[in-house]
Amino acid sequence: MLLTLLTWGATAWGQVTVQAPRDAAEPARPIPLESAPDDRLETRIRQTFSHIEAFRGIQVDVTDGVVRLSGAAERASAAQRAEELASRFEGVAHVVNDVQAQAELERRLAPALRRLGELWDSLLASLPILGVALAVLLAFAVLSRLLLRWDWLWERMGAGLLLRNILRNLTATLVIIVGVLLALQLLDLTALVGAVIGAAGLFGLALGFAFRDVAENYLSGMLLGLRSPFGIGDYVAVGDLEGSVLRLTSRELILITLDGNHVRIPNAEVFKSTIINYMRNPLRRFGIEVGVGTGEDLRRVQELGCAALAAMKGVMEDPPPVMFVESLGEYNVIVRFHGWVDQRRYDFLKVRSEAKRILKAALDEEGVVMPMPMRDILVRRPKQAEAETVTPPPTKPAARQSGKPPVKDEARKADVSREEHIDKQIRDELAASSEENLLQGQKEVGKKHSR
């Protein structure tokens, strides 16, 4: 009886001791499996891995309870978790982890490489239609090139050189654009066409703001070419600047001044400025202002001056020289003589200079007074002094007798030949320079020139 009680107490005490709480964590409970043959274990592990995205690239082989994991995983942590999961299956004796972690670069490049492969396959399938599209584009490119070189077609238009060049380039560009649009249509890329046109519009708008001055000069050059207000060698005045026209480019007008300096004026300023072309009409009038005494016979002055100018070489007979009374001053009368010059035969500056000299010589020869500015000063004197002082009457100066040849002979021998040095500089400049000149071929330099 006592022995039975002791035995029962010891057993109860042992059971209490075994069920006491432990500090160490209990091992993970294995996954139950009725039996664990290799084929069923391998199938079960594979099925489990197939439901986990990170484990789908891992291969499972089971031999005698030893599980071998191979293949590739996106990260090393995925391979470690696969090993832990496989070890929890009942019947697994050991797990061999041969899973290779896939490199980050390879993982990122894999989708792109697959996409490139798909594109390559699509390209191979569309090679025939691509060949047709390239043939169409090539045909339009050849047509554009032919239009650029077909000078006969553009010369028949009769427009200026600048306008012909603009129309030529614009037509060639439009032909190329049509070819590109047809090629894209054949390739069924109409959506790309809309995107390209929209991008081109935005790009053109941005360029318009960025190169506004360049576009303004180019457009002004085109309009100047249409109007043709001057040609090579014409002496023109643009605003406050004067010179002979050397060339007109798509950006600027280049003049050569009488001093031989090159002046470049932007086309926009030329278009908006007042342009005086002294060569468009070969006949040009000069004017000479003269002040004669208030006591002179103006009709006699007119006859003397006009006769001297008419006898001068370089002054045209028709229309004849004339004189106009400009104003009546305090001490003289201002008159203006006018004469005409044919700039095709004589130099305008020389004729005007010689006309001034001949006119003064003719008036001096006949004793015509050309007074200087003067003032009358009145001095009060005693009456006795006034009675004794006798004021001589004013006398008219006699005609000068200098022994020089008559004025008419000097007028006939005056050197008024045209100056050719500016024309020569223009010809040499055009021959030596390869810079574009939209006025080239309009007129022959040397047949017209004036200042």
Disulfide bonds with the S-S distance in Angstrom:
none
